[in-house]
Structures are given as C-alpha cells and as structure tokens.
Amino acid sequence: GMESGFGSDFSSGGGGGGGKLDPGLIMEQVKVQIAVANAQELLQRMTDKCFRKCIGKPGGALDNSEQKCIAMCMDRYMDSWNTVSRAYNSRLQRERANM
C-alpha cells in the first residue's frame, strides 16, 4: 500500500502542474547559477592571465604600458565571453519559447 502512490506526483500533471515543482524552472535556476559561477571563474582566470602576461615586475603601481596591456587583454577576454553568453542566452530564449 504505502509505496504505490510514492513518486507518482512527478510523473503525473503533464501540463501546468498545479503548484508542483516545475522541472523546467528548476533547470533554469540551475543554469543561472552555473552561468554565475562560470562568470566568476572567468573573471578570476582573466585577471590571473592578464596580470601574468602584462606585468613583468609587480611594483606599487602599474605603468602606462602595463595598464594598456591589461585593458587590451581584458577586452579580448570579455569579447569572447560576451559572444559565448549571447549564444547561450538566445538558446535559453528559444528553449523557453518551445516550452
């Protein structure tokens, strides 16, 4: 007796399940969290890479060429990041539209 009803909540309710957890919604939230984590990691990597690439001897301040180098380096990084996230967002929107 007891087990028979267990788990049937999930399989039933194909349409807008009344107040049930929406797996699509959960997936969206997970995706957002992953995107945020990726952005933070990217920022970290970008900072590390660009500083290593651009700064020969860490001193108290950056000289002009070091500042330019870092700005350029980060720009390139952000460009590729934006390309990726634009593609990602448009795919999310398409998926949403198909739901």
Backbone as XML, in Angstrom:
<?xml version="1.0"?>
<chain id="A" units="angstrom">
  <residue number="1" name="GLY">
    <atom name="N" x="0.706" y="-1.209" z="0.000"/>
    <atom name="CA" x="0.000" y="0.000" z="0.000"/>
    <atom name="C" x="0.755" y="1.293" z="0.000"/>
  </residue>
  <residue number="2" name="MET">
    <atom name="N" x="1.660" y="1.529" z="0.914"/>
    <atom name="CA" x="2.251" y="2.865" z="1.038"/>
    <atom name="C" x="3.045" y="3.271" z="-0.193"/>
  </residue>
  <residue number="3" name="GLU">
    <atom name="N" x="3.848" y="2.360" z="-0.728"/>
    <atom name="CA" x="4.764" y="2.753" z="-1.789"/>
    <atom name="C" x="4.045" y="3.101" z="-3.090"/>
  </residue>
  <residue number="4" name="SER">
    <atom name="N" x="2.888" y="2.496" z="-3.318"/>
    <atom name="CA" x="2.254" y="2.619" z="-4.628"/>
    <atom name="C" x="2.111" y="4.078" z="-5.072"/>
  </residue>
  <residue number="5" name="GLY">
    <atom name="N" x="1.710" y="4.974" z="-4.151"/>
    <atom name="CA" x="1.492" y="6.358" z="-4.555"/>
    <atom name="C" x="2.770" y="7.164" z="-4.618"/>
  </residue>
  <residue number="6" name="PHE">
    <atom name="N" x="3.858" y="6.644" z="-4.120"/>
    <atom name="CA" x="5.081" y="7.413" z="-3.987"/>
    <atom name="C" x="5.718" y="7.677" z="-5.349"/>
  </residue>
  <residue number="7" name="GLY">
    <atom name="N" x="6.022" y="8.930" z="-5.621"/>
    <atom name="CA" x="6.686" y="9.266" z="-6.872"/>
    <atom name="C" x="5.725" y="9.510" z="-8.017"/>
  </residue>
  <residue number="8" name="SER">
    <atom name="N" x="4.463" y="9.172" z="-7.830"/>
    <atom name="CA" x="3.519" y="9.393" z="-8.928"/>
    <atom name="C" x="3.274" y="10.877" z="-9.141"/>
  </residue>
  <residue number="9" name="ASP">
    <atom name="N" x="3.502" y="11.681" z="-8.100"/>
    <atom name="CA" x="3.358" y="13.127" z="-8.225"/>
    <atom name="C" x="4.195" y="13.657" z="-9.369"/>
  </residue>
  <residue number="10" name="PHE">
    <atom name="N" x="5.375" y="13.098" z="-9.520"/>
    <atom name="CA" x="6.307" y="13.628" z="-10.508"/>
    <atom name="C" x="5.884" y="13.287" z="-11.921"/>
  </residue>
  <residue number="11" name="SER">
    <atom name="N" x="5.442" y="12.057" z="-12.125"/>
    <atom name="CA" x="5.118" y="11.645" z="-13.489"/>
    <atom name="C" x="3.805" y="12.256" z="-13.960"/>
  </residue>
  <residue number="12" name="SER">
    <atom name="N" x="2.877" y="12.463" z="-13.049"/>
    <atom name="CA" x="1.569" y="12.991" z="-13.460"/>
    <atom name="C" x="1.637" y="14.495" z="-13.697"/>
  </residue>
  <residue number="13" name="GLY">
    <atom name="N" x="0.517" y="15.058" z="-14.125"/>
    <atom name="CA" x="0.427" y="16.501" z="-14.309"/>
    <atom name="C" x="1.284" y="17.009" z="-15.436"/>
  </residue>
  <residue number="14" name="GLY">
    <atom name="N" x="1.040" y="16.529" z="-16.638"/>
    <atom name="CA" x="1.844" y="16.936" z="-17.777"/>
    <atom name="C" x="1.843" y="18.424" z="-18.001"/>
  </residue>
  <residue number="15" name="GLY">
    <atom name="N" x="0.649" y="19.035" z="-18.008"/>
    <atom name="CA" x="0.541" y="20.465" z="-18.285"/>
    <atom name="C" x="1.035" y="21.283" z="-17.118"/>
  </residue>
  <residue number="16" name="GLY">
    <atom name="N" x="0.538" y="22.510" z="-16.961"/>
    <atom name="CA" x="0.948" y="23.367" z="-15.862"/>
    <atom name="C" x="0.571" y="22.714" z="-14.543"/>
  </residue>
  <residue number="17" name="GLY">
    <atom name="N" x="1.430" y="21.910" z="-13.989"/>
    <atom name="CA" x="1.143" y="21.191" z="-12.760"/>
    <atom name="C" x="0.757" y="22.153" z="-11.659"/>
  </residue>
  <residue number="18" name="GLY">
    <atom name="N" x="-0.392" y="21.960" z="-11.044"/>
    <atom name="CA" x="-0.893" y="22.899" z="-10.047"/>
    <atom name="C" x="0.001" y="22.961" z="-8.823"/>
  </residue>
  <residue number="19" name="GLY">
    <atom name="N" x="0.891" y="23.961" z="-8.771"/>
    <atom name="CA" x="1.715" y="24.166" z="-7.597"/>
    <atom name="C" x="2.825" y="23.144" z="-7.425"/>
  </residue>
  <residue number="20" name="LYS">
    <atom name="N" x="2.938" y="22.226" z="-8.344"/>
    <atom name="CA" x="4.036" y="21.255" z="-8.259"/>
    <atom name="C" x="5.331" y="21.938" z="-8.696"/>
  </residue>
  <residue number="21" name="LEU">
    <atom name="N" x="6.445" y="21.377" z="-8.286"/>
    <atom name="CA" x="7.718" y="21.922" z="-8.736"/>
    <atom name="C" x="7.844" y="21.710" z="-10.232"/>
  </residue>
  <residue number="22" name="ASP">
    <atom name="N" x="8.192" y="22.772" z="-10.920"/>
    <atom name="CA" x="8.332" y="22.699" z="-12.374"/>
    <atom name="C" x="9.784" y="22.369" z="-12.710"/>
  </residue>
  <residue number="23" name="PRO">
    <atom name="N" x="10.034" y="21.184" z="-13.257"/>
    <atom name="CA" x="11.418" y="20.802" z="-13.558"/>
    <atom name="C" x="12.102" y="21.796" z="-14.488"/>
  </residue>
  <residue number="24" name="GLY">
    <atom name="N" x="11.348" y="22.370" z="-15.416"/>
    <atom name="CA" x="11.917" y="23.362" z="-16.323"/>
    <atom name="C" x="12.431" y="24.564" z="-15.550"/>
  </residue>
  <residue number="25" name="LEU">
    <atom name="N" x="11.643" y="24.988" z="-14.554"/>
    <atom name="CA" x="12.016" y="26.138" z="-13.739"/>
    <atom name="C" x="13.269" y="25.827" z="-12.937"/>
  </residue>
  <residue number="26" name="ILE">
    <atom name="N" x="13.312" y="24.640" z="-12.385"/>
    <atom name="CA" x="14.479" y="24.233" z="-11.604"/>
    <atom name="C" x="15.715" y="24.244" z="-12.493"/>
  </residue>
  <residue number="27" name="MET">
    <atom name="N" x="15.574" y="23.706" z="-13.708"/>
    <atom name="CA" x="16.697" y="23.689" z="-14.636"/>
    <atom name="C" x="17.167" y="25.111" z="-14.943"/>
  </residue>
  <residue number="28" name="GLU">
    <atom name="N" x="16.209" y="26.022" z="-15.139"/>
    <atom name="CA" x="16.562" y="27.414" z="-15.406"/>
    <atom name="C" x="17.423" y="27.965" z="-14.281"/>
  </residue>
  <residue number="29" name="GLN">
    <atom name="N" x="16.981" y="27.710" z="-13.039"/>
    <atom name="CA" x="17.700" y="28.253" z="-11.899"/>
    <atom name="C" x="19.092" y="27.657" z="-11.806"/>
  </residue>
  <residue number="30" name="VAL">
    <atom name="N" x="19.185" y="26.358" z="-12.074"/>
    <atom name="CA" x="20.496" y="25.709" z="-12.065"/>
    <atom name="C" x="21.388" y="26.333" z="-13.129"/>
  </residue>
  <residue number="31" name="LYS">
    <atom name="N" x="20.829" y="26.552" z="-14.316"/>
    <atom name="CA" x="21.609" y="27.141" z="-15.407"/>
    <atom name="C" x="22.129" y="28.516" z="-15.020"/>
  </residue>
  <residue number="32" name="VAL">
    <atom name="N" x="21.252" y="29.304" z="-14.374"/>
    <atom name="CA" x="21.661" y="30.647" z="-13.969"/>
    <atom name="C" x="22.823" y="30.570" z="-12.981"/>
  </residue>
  <residue number="33" name="GLN">
    <atom name="N" x="22.700" y="29.654" z="-12.010"/>
    <atom name="CA" x="23.768" y="29.513" z="-11.015"/>
    <atom name="C" x="25.075" y="29.103" z="-11.679"/>
  </residue>
  <residue number="34" name="ILE">
    <atom name="N" x="24.973" y="28.191" z="-12.629"/>
    <atom name="CA" x="26.173" y="27.745" z="-13.335"/>
    <atom name="C" x="26.782" y="28.911" z="-14.104"/>
  </residue>
  <residue number="35" name="ALA">
    <atom name="N" x="25.929" y="29.701" z="-14.761"/>
    <atom name="CA" x="26.424" y="30.845" z="-15.523"/>
    <atom name="C" x="27.151" y="31.826" z="-14.608"/>
  </residue>
  <residue number="36" name="VAL">
    <atom name="N" x="26.575" y="32.067" z="-13.424"/>
    <atom name="CA" x="27.203" y="32.986" z="-12.475"/>
    <atom name="C" x="28.558" y="32.440" z="-12.021"/>
  </residue>
  <residue number="37" name="ALA">
    <atom name="N" x="28.582" y="31.156" z="-11.704"/>
    <atom name="CA" x="29.840" y="30.531" z="-11.278"/>
    <atom name="C" x="30.876" y="30.625" z="-12.388"/>
  </residue>
  <residue number="38" name="ASN">
    <atom name="N" x="30.438" y="30.390" z="-13.631"/>
    <atom name="CA" x="31.349" y="30.479" z="-14.774"/>
    <atom name="C" x="31.900" y="31.885" z="-14.921"/>
  </residue>
  <residue number="39" name="ALA">
    <atom name="N" x="31.033" y="32.875" z="-14.743"/>
    <atom name="CA" x="31.464" y="34.264" z="-14.881"/>
    <atom name="C" x="32.517" y="34.595" z="-13.840"/>
  </residue>
  <residue number="40" name="GLN">
    <atom name="N" x="32.307" y="34.135" z="-12.611"/>
    <atom name="CA" x="33.274" y="34.420" z="-11.556"/>
    <atom name="C" x="34.604" y="33.748" z="-11.850"/>
  </residue>
  <residue number="41" name="GLU">
    <atom name="N" x="34.524" y="32.498" z="-12.299"/>
    <atom name="CA" x="35.745" y="31.768" z="-12.615"/>
    <atom name="C" x="36.472" y="32.441" z="-13.778"/>
  </residue>
  <residue number="42" name="LEU">
    <atom name="N" x="35.689" y="32.861" z="-14.770"/>
    <atom name="CA" x="36.277" y="33.535" z="-15.929"/>
    <atom name="C" x="37.010" y="34.795" z="-15.498"/>
  </residue>
  <residue number="43" name="LEU">
    <atom name="N" x="36.374" y="35.564" z="-14.638"/>
    <atom name="CA" x="36.966" y="36.806" z="-14.163"/>
    <atom name="C" x="38.295" y="36.521" z="-13.466"/>
  </residue>
  <residue number="44" name="GLN">
    <atom name="N" x="38.278" y="35.489" z="-12.639"/>
    <atom name="CA" x="39.479" y="35.084" z="-11.914"/>
    <atom name="C" x="40.596" y="34.700" z="-12.890"/>
  </residue>
  <residue number="45" name="ARG">
    <atom name="N" x="40.233" y="33.843" z="-13.848"/>
    <atom name="CA" x="41.221" y="33.389" z="-14.830"/>
    <atom name="C" x="41.752" y="34.552" z="-15.652"/>
  </residue>
  <residue number="46" name="MET">
    <atom name="N" x="40.826" y="35.415" z="-16.061"/>
    <atom name="CA" x="41.181" y="36.559" z="-16.878"/>
    <atom name="C" x="42.174" y="37.431" z="-16.127"/>
  </residue>
  <residue number="47" name="THR">
    <atom name="N" x="41.883" y="37.713" z="-14.866"/>
    <atom name="CA" x="42.767" y="38.550" z="-14.068"/>
    <atom name="C" x="44.147" y="37.919" z="-13.949"/>
  </residue>
  <residue number="48" name="ASP">
    <atom name="N" x="44.169" y="36.630" z="-13.605"/>
    <atom name="CA" x="45.449" y="35.921" z="-13.486"/>
    <atom name="C" x="46.245" y="35.993" z="-14.777"/>
  </residue>
  <residue number="49" name="LYS">
    <atom name="N" x="45.582" y="35.584" z="-15.877"/>
    <atom name="CA" x="46.264" y="35.526" z="-17.170"/>
    <atom name="C" x="46.815" y="36.883" z="-17.565"/>
  </residue>
  <residue number="50" name="CYS">
    <atom name="N" x="45.959" y="37.889" z="-17.491"/>
    <atom name="CA" x="46.343" y="39.208" z="-17.979"/>
    <atom name="C" x="47.449" y="39.803" z="-17.124"/>
  </residue>
  <residue number="51" name="PHE">
    <atom name="N" x="47.366" y="39.573" z="-15.818"/>
    <atom name="CA" x="48.435" y="40.118" z="-14.977"/>
    <atom name="C" x="49.757" y="39.434" z="-15.272"/>
  </residue>
  <residue number="52" name="ARG">
    <atom name="N" x="49.697" y="38.111" z="-15.411"/>
    <atom name="CA" x="50.937" y="37.401" z="-15.712"/>
    <atom name="C" x="51.514" y="37.844" z="-17.048"/>
  </residue>
  <residue number="53" name="LYS">
    <atom name="N" x="50.611" y="38.028" z="-18.012"/>
    <atom name="CA" x="51.039" y="38.382" z="-19.360"/>
    <atom name="C" x="51.627" y="39.799" z="-19.388"/>
  </residue>
  <residue number="54" name="CYS">
    <atom name="N" x="51.023" y="40.691" z="-18.636"/>
    <atom name="CA" x="51.309" y="42.116" z="-18.812"/>
    <atom name="C" x="52.291" y="42.696" z="-17.807"/>
  </residue>
  <residue number="55" name="ILE">
    <atom name="N" x="52.410" y="42.104" z="-16.640"/>
    <atom name="CA" x="53.183" y="42.754" z="-15.592"/>
    <atom name="C" x="54.468" y="41.991" z="-15.332"/>
  </residue>
  <residue number="56" name="GLY">
    <atom name="N" x="55.573" y="42.623" z="-15.722"/>
    <atom name="CA" x="56.864" y="41.985" z="-15.547"/>
    <atom name="C" x="57.248" y="41.923" z="-14.084"/>
  </residue>
  <residue number="57" name="LYS">
    <atom name="N" x="57.252" y="43.094" z="-13.453"/>
    <atom name="CA" x="57.690" y="43.145" z="-12.063"/>
    <atom name="C" x="56.641" y="43.898" z="-11.259"/>
  </residue>
  <residue number="58" name="PRO">
    <atom name="N" x="55.834" y="43.184" z="-10.460"/>
    <atom name="CA" x="54.796" y="43.874" z="-9.678"/>
    <atom name="C" x="55.434" y="44.918" z="-8.772"/>
  </residue>
  <residue number="59" name="GLY">
    <atom name="N" x="55.043" y="46.145" z="-8.958"/>
    <atom name="CA" x="55.515" y="47.215" z="-8.093"/>
    <atom name="C" x="54.336" y="47.817" z="-7.362"/>
  </residue>
  <residue number="60" name="GLY">
    <atom name="N" x="54.498" y="49.024" z="-6.879"/>
    <atom name="CA" x="53.399" y="49.663" z="-6.163"/>
    <atom name="C" x="52.304" y="50.122" z="-7.107"/>
  </residue>
  <residue number="61" name="ALA">
    <atom name="N" x="52.683" y="50.440" z="-8.344"/>
    <atom name="CA" x="51.706" y="50.951" z="-9.302"/>
    <atom name="C" x="51.994" y="50.376" z="-10.682"/>
  </residue>
  <residue number="62" name="LEU">
    <atom name="N" x="50.972" y="50.421" z="-11.531"/>
    <atom name="CA" x="51.143" y="49.978" z="-12.916"/>
    <atom name="C" x="51.624" y="51.152" z="-13.747"/>
  </residue>
  <residue number="63" name="ASP">
    <atom name="N" x="52.592" y="50.901" z="-14.610"/>
    <atom name="CA" x="52.933" y="51.983" z="-15.517"/>
    <atom name="C" x="51.972" y="51.981" z="-16.702"/>
  </residue>
  <residue number="64" name="ASN">
    <atom name="N" x="52.141" y="52.969" z="-17.554"/>
    <atom name="CA" x="51.176" y="53.191" z="-18.633"/>
    <atom name="C" x="51.023" y="51.989" z="-19.549"/>
  </residue>
  <residue number="65" name="SER">
    <atom name="N" x="52.155" y="51.414" z="-19.952"/>
    <atom name="CA" x="52.087" y="50.311" z="-20.906"/>
    <atom name="C" x="51.449" y="49.088" z="-20.267"/>
  </residue>
  <residue number="66" name="GLU">
    <atom name="N" x="51.692" y="48.881" z="-18.978"/>
    <atom name="CA" x="51.077" y="47.757" z="-18.273"/>
    <atom name="C" x="49.564" y="47.937" z="-18.208"/>
  </residue>
  <residue number="67" name="GLN">
    <atom name="N" x="49.148" y="49.156" z="-17.921"/>
    <atom name="CA" x="47.709" y="49.433" z="-17.875"/>
    <atom name="C" x="47.058" y="49.175" z="-19.226"/>
  </residue>
  <residue number="68" name="LYS">
    <atom name="N" x="47.699" y="49.649" z="-20.282"/>
    <atom name="CA" x="47.166" y="49.436" z="-21.625"/>
    <atom name="C" x="47.077" y="47.953" z="-21.928"/>
  </residue>
  <residue number="69" name="CYS">
    <atom name="N" x="48.150" y="47.229" z="-21.592"/>
    <atom name="CA" x="48.212" y="45.805" z="-21.867"/>
    <atom name="C" x="47.065" y="45.076" z="-21.161"/>
  </residue>
  <residue number="70" name="ILE">
    <atom name="N" x="46.849" y="45.401" z="-19.919"/>
    <atom name="CA" x="45.783" y="44.732" z="-19.158"/>
    <atom name="C" x="44.415" y="45.067" z="-19.740"/>
  </residue>
  <residue number="71" name="ALA">
    <atom name="N" x="44.235" y="46.339" z="-20.089"/>
    <atom name="CA" x="42.947" y="46.742" z="-20.661"/>
    <atom name="C" x="42.659" y="45.964" z="-21.947"/>
  </residue>
  <residue number="72" name="MET">
    <atom name="N" x="43.669" y="45.897" z="-22.825"/>
    <atom name="CA" x="43.508" y="45.166" z="-24.081"/>
    <atom name="C" x="43.211" y="43.695" z="-23.820"/>
  </residue>
  <residue number="73" name="CYS">
    <atom name="N" x="43.994" y="43.123" z="-22.920"/>
    <atom name="CA" x="43.860" y="41.705" z="-22.610"/>
    <atom name="C" x="42.453" y="41.407" z="-22.106"/>
  </residue>
  <residue number="74" name="MET">
    <atom name="N" x="41.953" y="42.233" z="-21.202"/>
    <atom name="CA" x="40.633" y="42.011" z="-20.631"/>
    <atom name="C" x="39.541" y="42.240" z="-21.670"/>
  </residue>
  <residue number="75" name="ASP">
    <atom name="N" x="39.764" y="43.230" z="-22.533"/>
    <atom name="CA" x="38.805" y="43.469" z="-23.611"/>
    <atom name="C" x="38.627" y="42.227" z="-24.471"/>
  </residue>
  <residue number="76" name="ARG">
    <atom name="N" x="39.748" y="41.636" z="-24.879"/>
    <atom name="CA" x="39.673" y="40.450" z="-25.725"/>
    <atom name="C" x="38.944" y="39.329" z="-24.992"/>
  </residue>
  <residue number="77" name="TYR">
    <atom name="N" x="39.272" y="39.188" z="-23.736"/>
    <atom name="CA" x="38.629" y="38.157" z="-22.933"/>
    <atom name="C" x="37.128" y="38.384" z="-22.850"/>
  </residue>
  <residue number="78" name="MET">
    <atom name="N" x="36.744" y="39.638" z="-22.578"/>
    <atom name="CA" x="35.327" y="39.942" z="-22.426"/>
    <atom name="C" x="34.580" y="39.765" z="-23.741"/>
  </residue>
  <residue number="79" name="ASP">
    <atom name="N" x="35.257" y="40.091" z="-24.847"/>
    <atom name="CA" x="34.628" y="39.886" z="-26.158"/>
    <atom name="C" x="34.235" y="38.437" z="-26.355"/>
  </residue>
  <residue number="80" name="SER">
    <atom name="N" x="35.162" y="37.545" z="-26.075"/>
    <atom name="CA" x="34.842" y="36.133" z="-26.297"/>
    <atom name="C" x="33.794" y="35.670" z="-25.293"/>
  </residue>
  <residue number="81" name="TRP">
    <atom name="N" x="33.882" y="36.177" z="-24.073"/>
    <atom name="CA" x="32.875" y="35.840" z="-23.061"/>
    <atom name="C" x="31.486" y="36.298" z="-23.514"/>
  </residue>
  <residue number="82" name="ASN">
    <atom name="N" x="31.396" y="37.525" z="-24.043"/>
    <atom name="CA" x="30.101" y="38.051" z="-24.484"/>
    <atom name="C" x="29.532" y="37.233" z="-25.639"/>
  </residue>
  <residue number="83" name="THR">
    <atom name="N" x="30.402" y="36.835" z="-26.552"/>
    <atom name="CA" x="29.958" y="36.010" z="-27.665"/>
    <atom name="C" x="29.329" y="34.729" z="-27.148"/>
  </residue>
  <residue number="84" name="VAL">
    <atom name="N" x="30.019" y="34.102" z="-26.194"/>
    <atom name="CA" x="29.513" y="32.853" z="-25.629"/>
    <atom name="C" x="28.189" y="33.085" z="-24.917"/>
  </residue>
  <residue number="85" name="SER">
    <atom name="N" x="28.115" y="34.120" z="-24.092"/>
    <atom name="CA" x="26.879" y="34.280" z="-23.328"/>
    <atom name="C" x="25.714" y="34.730" z="-24.194"/>
  </residue>
  <residue number="86" name="ARG">
    <atom name="N" x="26.002" y="35.470" z="-25.277"/>
    <atom name="CA" x="24.906" y="35.808" z="-26.192"/>
    <atom name="C" x="24.322" y="34.548" z="-26.820"/>
  </residue>
  <residue number="87" name="ALA">
    <atom name="N" x="25.199" y="33.672" z="-27.284"/>
    <atom name="CA" x="24.736" y="32.415" z="-27.879"/>
    <atom name="C" x="23.936" y="31.621" z="-26.855"/>
  </residue>
  <residue number="88" name="TYR">
    <atom name="N" x="24.453" y="31.595" z="-25.641"/>
    <atom name="CA" x="23.811" y="30.850" z="-24.556"/>
    <atom name="C" x="22.424" y="31.416" z="-24.262"/>
  </residue>
  <residue number="89" name="ASN">
    <atom name="N" x="22.335" y="32.747" z="-24.179"/>
    <atom name="CA" x="21.057" y="33.383" z="-23.863"/>
    <atom name="C" x="20.018" y="33.169" z="-24.955"/>
  </residue>
  <residue number="90" name="SER">
    <atom name="N" x="20.445" y="33.269" z="-26.210"/>
    <atom name="CA" x="19.461" y="33.085" z="-27.279"/>
    <atom name="C" x="18.968" y="31.644" z="-27.284"/>
  </residue>
  <residue number="91" name="ARG">
    <atom name="N" x="19.847" y="30.701" z="-26.912"/>
    <atom name="CA" x="19.390" y="29.322" z="-26.837"/>
    <atom name="C" x="18.385" y="29.155" z="-25.700"/>
  </residue>
  <residue number="92" name="LEU">
    <atom name="N" x="18.646" y="29.780" z="-24.570"/>
    <atom name="CA" x="17.696" y="29.742" z="-23.455"/>
    <atom name="C" x="16.332" y="30.286" z="-23.896"/>
  </residue>
  <residue number="93" name="GLN">
    <atom name="N" x="16.376" y="31.403" z="-24.629"/>
    <atom name="CA" x="15.123" y="32.021" z="-25.048"/>
    <atom name="C" x="14.356" y="31.084" z="-25.986"/>
  </residue>
  <residue number="94" name="ARG">
    <atom name="N" x="15.083" y="30.459" z="-26.917"/>
    <atom name="CA" x="14.423" y="29.511" z="-27.807"/>
    <atom name="C" x="13.783" y="28.366" z="-27.016"/>
  </residue>
  <residue number="95" name="GLU">
    <atom name="N" x="14.537" y="27.848" z="-26.049"/>
    <atom name="CA" x="14.000" y="26.751" z="-25.249"/>
    <atom name="C" x="12.740" y="27.196" z="-24.507"/>
  </residue>
  <residue number="96" name="ARG">
    <atom name="N" x="12.790" y="28.407" z="-23.964"/>
    <atom name="CA" x="11.642" y="28.932" z="-23.243"/>
    <atom name="C" x="10.428" y="29.037" z="-24.169"/>
  </residue>
  <residue number="97" name="ALA">
    <atom name="N" x="10.693" y="29.548" z="-25.374"/>
    <atom name="CA" x="9.603" y="29.718" z="-26.334"/>
    <atom name="C" x="8.956" y="28.369" z="-26.688"/>
  </residue>
  <residue number="98" name="ASN">
    <atom name="N" x="9.775" y="27.325" z="-26.667"/>
    <atom name="CA" x="9.249" y="26.000" z="-27.042"/>
    <atom name="C" x="8.563" y="25.276" z="-25.894"/>
  </residue>
  <residue number="99" name="MET">
    <atom name="N" x="8.667" y="25.860" z="-24.692"/>
    <atom name="CA" x="8.080" y="25.169" z="-23.549"/>
    <atom name="C" x="6.559" y="25.257" z="-23.542"/>
  </residue>
</chain>
